Amino acid sequence: MKLLVYAVRLRALARQPATWEHLRPRSPQCPGKRCWASMKAVETRSDLLSRPCVTPRIMRPDDANVAGNVHGGTILKMIEEAGAIISTRHCNSQNGERCVAALARVERTDFLSPMCIGEVAHVSAEITYTSKHSVEVQVNVMSENILTGTKKLTNKATLWYVPLSLKNVDKVLEVPPVVYSRQEQEEEGRKRYEAQKLERMETKWRNGDIVQPVLNPEPNTVSYSQSSLIHLVGPSDCTLHGFVHGGVTMKLMDEVAGIVAARHCKTNIVTASVDAINFHDKIRKGCVITISGRMTFTSNKSMEIEVLVDADPVVDNSQKRYRAASAFFTYVSLSQEGKSLPVPQLVPETEDEKKRFEEGKGRYVQMKAKRQGRAEPQP
């Protein structure tokens, strides 16, 4: 009977794509004997790395707004955590200097469907391209109603990470290459890499101004709804190596953008999309960060909010205040039934505000044309 049990176990193990570990003694008392009970299949490291990273999490009341819709910042934080896990795992897949993957950029992310309290978010991340010093990660978010079993796609995002040495977080290490199933995948990934690299260089110094408060602003103006949040970076915000998680920064940015949108239209608001988020520099533990948001453009049913993150290293007199991150968030106004509402039109006053309004209008028209192009049936 025992031999039959062992035979069944071995047959099941043989079906798994695994490598065999040498037989080990059962105990120190019998070092010369091999034991079938100690035999097991161990996955190779490359097999483990090739798998997408999937993390489930149930949505709780503190993840949502008063209407029960999950905050966009909460979803962005989950997306970044999944991306950080798989990219850090990949960057440490070969022998060499150990590192941690730091978020450098998030491409435009659309919120395809709202997520509600009680639903389960399934966040899956997969590496799609690697350059010499960066990793591209594709992340999908599915929401599941655990009462009915219904699932729907809520988010798709692309993130870029760079590996930083554990010995010196200012040192960027080389990334182990990935194996592509088709040559076209590598070529397409290289094009995406070059495009995001160019845009990062263009936007690094574009937003150098600071949002200043205005006394007694008029309704529907930029000054009326602009908001700022000051946050002291503590250990719970940081990695084990002392700099802020990208997901923490994105969550704070979304909170400020949501306040701006709510002040402007005074209704229930939700995140519709996030333009590319560029992380210009790391934020270290102990810094005081100021997250500022201001309305830049309104269409009939959407609002674009520019969010700037400035870091002030108060415990380091040798470094001045610097711009750490910047992005554009798009919000929509919803009725109690969840239908989109018209948005009060923004009234730009200064020349800078009028210029930003026209730039925002250009981005809106461009993205609208892209969506219509994707919606048109192919001949």
N, C-alpha and C positions, 0 to 999 in steps of 0.2 A: 504493500500500500504506500509506504514512504517513497519508494522508487517511482511509483506512478505520480505522486504529487510533485516530486522534483522534476519529472519529465514534463508535466504540464506547465510548470513555472518556466523551465528553460525554453519551451516552445513559444510561450508568450513573450519572453524577453527577446528571443531571436527575431521576432517580427518588428521590433522597435529599431529605428535608425540610430544605433548607438555603438559605442566601442566597449570592449570587454575590459574590466579591471581584473588584474591578476587575483587568483584565489588567495585568500588570507587565512591565517589560523583563526580558529574560533576563540581561543583565549591563550594567554601566556603559558598556561599549564600544558598545552599541547602544541608547542611551536613547530613540531615536525609534521603535523597533520594538516591536510587541506580540508576545508569545510564547504560543502555545496551551499549551505544556508547563507554563507557570507558573500556568495557570488552576486553581482548586480551589474546592471547596465548603466553606464555613465555617459551622458551626452557630451559630445565634443564642444569646445568653446566656440568654434565657428558655427555649429548648429544653433547654439543658444543665441548668438549675436544676430543670426539671420532672421530670427523670429521677430515679428512686430511686438512692441510693448503695449499691452492692453491693461488699463486700470479702470475698474468700476467704482462708482461712488454715488450714494443716494443723496438727493438734494433735500436740504433741511430748511426750516423757516429762516434761519440767519443767513442763508445763501440768496434770499430773494427780497424783492421790494414789497411794498405794502399790498400790491395787487397779486402777489404770488408768483411773479415772473422772476426767474433766476437772473441775478446780475450778470451782465456781460463780463465784468471783471473777474467774477468767480470762474466762469468758463475759460477765460483767457489764462488764468492761473493754472487750472487743470491741464490745459493744453501745453503750457510751458513745462510743467513738471514731467509730463510724459516724454516730451522732447529731450529734456535734460537727462532723464534716465537712460534712454536708448543711445544718445550721442556720447555720454560719458562712458557707458559700457563699451561702445565701439572703439572709442579713442584709447581705451586701456586693454584692447584685445591682444596686443603684441607686447613682447618683453621690451622694457625700456622705462623711461622716466614716467612716473604716474602723473595724471592730470585730471582736471575737472572741466567739463564743457560749460562754457559761459554763453548766454544768449547775446547775439550781436544784432539780429534783425528779425522782424516778423513781417511777412508779406501781407498784402491786403486780405482781410478776413471778413467774410460775410456771415451774418447770423441768419441762417435759412429758415429756422423755425424756433419759436420760443420754447423754453424748457420751464417746467413748473415744479413746485414743491411736491415731494413724494416720488418723483420720477428718478430713475437710475441713469446716470451718465456713463457711457462706455467710451473711454478715450483710447484710441489706438494710434500708435506712432510707428513710422517705418522710415529707414534711411533710404533716400533716393539718389543722392549724389554726394561725392566727396571731392574737394580740391586738395591742394597741398596743406592748407591751414584751416579749412572750414568743412562743416558737415551740413547738408541740407536734409531736413526732416519733414515728412508729410504727416499731418495729424488729422484724423477724422473723429468727430464726436457724434455718437448716436444716443438718443434718449429713449428709454424704455418705460412704458407704463406697466408696472409689475402686476397690476390687477387684470389687465386685458392681454398683456403680452405684446402690445403694439410697439413697434420701433420706428423711429424716423431719424433721418440725418439732420443734425442741427448746425454743424460747423465743419468747415474744411479750412485748414491753415497750413502754411509753409513757413518753417523757421530755419534760421541759420545760426549755427553754433561754432565757436572756436575753442580749441583745447588749451587751457592754461596750466602751466606747471604747478604742482603742489609745493615745490621748493621756492618758486618765484612766480607769483600770479601775474607779473608783468611780462612773462616769457610765454610766447605762443609756440606750441609744439606742432610737429607734423602729424597729419591724420593718416591712419592706415587706409589703403585703398579698398574699395568694394568691388565685387565681381558683378558685372552687368550681364544680363541674359541676352541683350541685343546691343549692337554697336550704337544704334540710334539713341538709346537711353543715355549713354555717356555724352553724346554730342548735344542732345537737348538739355541735359543738366549743365553742361559747360556754358551754353547760351544763357540759361537762367542765372548762373553764377556771375557772368560778366555784366549782365543787365543790373543785378542788384548791387554789384560793386560800384558801378558807375553812378547809380542813384544815391548810394550812401555818401559818396564823395561830394555830390552836388548839394545834398541836404545838411551836411555836417555843420556848416556855418551859416545856413540860410536864416535860421531863427535866433538871432542874437539879441533881440530886444526883450524887454521884461514887461509883464503885465502890471500896470500901475492902477491903484484904486482911484475912483473919481467920486467926489461928493455930490449928493443929490442928483443922480443920473435920471434921465427920462426913460419911461418904459419902452421896451423893444429896441433899445440901443445896445451897443456892445458893452458899454460900461455897466448897464443895469443888471446884466446876468453874469458878468465875469466873476470868477470865483477862484480862491486859492486855498490850499491845504498845506499846513506845515507839519512835518513828521520827523521825529527823531528816530534814526535807524538803530534798532536794538538787535540783540542776538537772535531773536525769533524771526527776524526778517532776512537773515543772512545764511549763507552756506557755512559749512564747517571751516571755511578758509577766510571768512570775514568780509565778504562782499554780498550785496543784496541779490536775492533771487530775481530773475527777470519777471517771473509771474507776480511777485509782490508789487513791483513797480507798475506793471500793467493794470493790476487791480486798483491801485490808488489812482492811476490816470483815468480809469473808467469811472470811478466814483466822482471825481471832480467834473468830468464831462457830463455825467448825469445830473449833477447839481446845476450846472449851467443851463442844460436843456430844460430842467424842471422850472427854474426861475423864469425862463423866457416864455414858456407856453402854459405853465401852471396846470398841467394835466399829468396823467400817468405816461411815462416815457420808457422806451426800451432801446437798447443798442441795436442798430441795424447793420452796421459794418465798421470796421476799423481799417483805415489806410495803413500803409507800411509804417511800422514802428521801428525807428532807428535808435539803437543804444550807442551813443557816441563815446561814453566812457563809463568805467566801473564806479559803483557807489559803495564806499566802504562803511563798515560798522562804526557808529559814532557820529556820522555826518548828519546834518540837519538838511532835509530836502524840502523844497517848495514846489508843489505841483500846482501850476496855474492853468486855467482854462478860459477861453474866450470864444464867443460866437463869431464865425467868419462868413457864413453864408446860409441862407434859407431858400429852399424851393417851396412849392405849394404844400408838401407833406413831409419834408425832411429838414434837418438842421445839421450843419457841419460845425464842429467845435475843434479848435486847435488846442492841444495840451502840451505844455512845456514842463520839463522837470529839471530843476537846478539844484545842485548839491553844494553845500557849504561845509567843508571839513573844519569844524570849529576847534577840534583838538589838534589840528596841524596848521600852525601859522605859516608854514612854508608854501602852502597851496591855497590859491584863491578860489572863489566861487566859480563853478563851471557848469556848462550845459551838459546834462547826462543823457537825456532822451527827449524825443519829440514825436508827435503823431497827430493825425486828424481822425476824429471819431464822428460817425454819423448816427443821429438819433431820429426816431419817429415818435409822434404823439398818438396815443391810443385812447379810445373811449372805454367805458366800463365793460362793453361787450367785446373788447379786443379789436375793434376796427380802427383803421387809421383816420386821424383827424387833420384838418387844415392847420397849418402852423402860422402864427403871427409873423409877418414879414419883418426882417431885420432892417433897422434904419442906421446905415453907416454915416458917421459924422465927419471924421477927419480924413485926410487924404490917404493915410496908411490903411484905415479901415475900408475905404472904398477900393483901394488896390487889392487888399486881401479878399474882399467880396468878389471882385472880378476873377481872381485866381481860383477861388472856391467854385464859382460858377463854371469855370472851364473844366475843373475836375469832375463836377457833377455831370456836365454834358458829355464828357468823354466816357465816364462809367455807364451812363445811360445808353450811349451808342453801343458799347460793348455788350451790355445785357440784351439789347434788342437784336444784336448780331447773333448772339448765341441762341436766342429764342426762334430765329427764322429757320424754317425747315430747309434741310440741305437738298439740292436737286439730285 
